[in-house]
Amino acid sequence: MNANGPGPSPFSPSAGHHIATVSHDGRFWDVYVEFEDDPRRPDTHRALLCYFPADPGEGEEAVRTGVIIIEDSFEEAMLKARSLMDLQLQALLRSALP
């Protein structure tokens, strides 16, 4: 099914797969794809995007979207995530920021 890995390392804010770095509001943000299991639909691969600033302030945490990718396979989900353009990734970040 979905393999998230052991959790974030001390050097990475996410256990997900890094897919891009985008700029927004004068900052650079690393974008990761994180998978989430759904016990009601174990045959699907559900993913969300996790954003983390390259220059985090003290106590600043990652910003995550809701699940926005649902595919039949891990490969299809990753392909969908990697097909997102920078403008789309930036818009999703804006929508997830407080």
C-alpha positions in Angstrom: 0.0 0.0 0.0 1.3 3.5 0.9 4.9 3.6 2.3 5.6 6.9 4.1 9.0 5.8 5.6 10.2 6.1 9.1 9.3 9.8 9.6 11.2 13.1 9.0 14.9 13.1 9.5 16.5 15.9 11.5 17.5 17.4 8.2 14.2 17.2 6.4 10.8 18.5 7.6 9.0 15.8 5.8 9.2 12.0 5.3 7.7 12.6 1.9 9.3 12.9 -1.5 10.8 16.2 -2.5 9.3 17.4 -5.9 10.2 21.1 -6.2 11.3 24.3 -4.7 9.2 27.3 -5.4 9.3 31.0 -4.4 6.5 32.9 -2.8 6.4 36.3 -1.1 10.2 36.6 -1.2 11.0 33.2 0.2 11.9 29.8 -1.1 9.7 26.8 -0.2 10.6 23.1 -0.6 7.6 21.0 -1.7 7.1 17.4 -0.6 4.5 14.8 -1.5 3.2 12.9 1.5 1.0 9.9 1.3 -1.9 9.2 3.7 -3.7 5.9 4.1 -7.5 5.7 3.9 -8.8 2.6 5.6 -12.1 3.0 3.6 -10.2 2.8 0.3 -7.0 0.8 0.9 -6.6 0.3 -2.9 -5.9 4.0 -3.6 -2.8 6.2 -3.1 -3.8 9.5 -1.5 -1.3 12.3 -1.3 -1.0 15.9 0.0 1.6 18.6 -0.5 3.8 19.7 2.4 5.6 23.0 2.1 8.6 24.1 4.2 10.5 27.4 4.0 14.2 27.2 3.2 14.7 29.8 5.9 12.4 28.8 8.7 11.8 31.2 11.5 12.0 30.0 15.1 9.1 27.6 15.7 7.9 27.8 12.1 6.4 24.5 11.0 5.5 22.9 7.7 2.3 23.9 5.9 0.2 21.2 4.4 -2.7 21.0 1.9 -5.5 18.6 2.3 -5.4 15.4 0.2 -5.4 16.6 -3.4 -4.1 13.6 -5.3 -5.9 10.3 -5.4 -4.6 7.6 -7.8 -4.6 3.9 -8.3 -0.9 3.5 -7.9 2.1 5.1 -6.2 3.6 5.8 -9.6 0.5 7.5 -10.9 0.3 9.7 -7.8 3.9 10.7 -8.1 3.5 11.5 -11.8 0.5 13.7 -11.0 2.4 15.5 -8.3 5.4 16.1 -10.5 3.2 17.4 -13.3 2.1 20.3 -11.3 3.6 23.6 -12.6 5.3 26.1 -10.3 2.3 28.5 -10.6 0.0 25.7 -9.4 2.3 24.8 -6.5 2.5 28.5 -5.5 -1.3 28.9 -5.6 -1.7 25.8 -3.5 0.8 27.2 -1.0 -1.1 30.5 -0.8 -4.3 28.6 -0.1 -2.7 26.6 2.7 -1.0 29.5 4.5 -2.7 31.0 7.5 
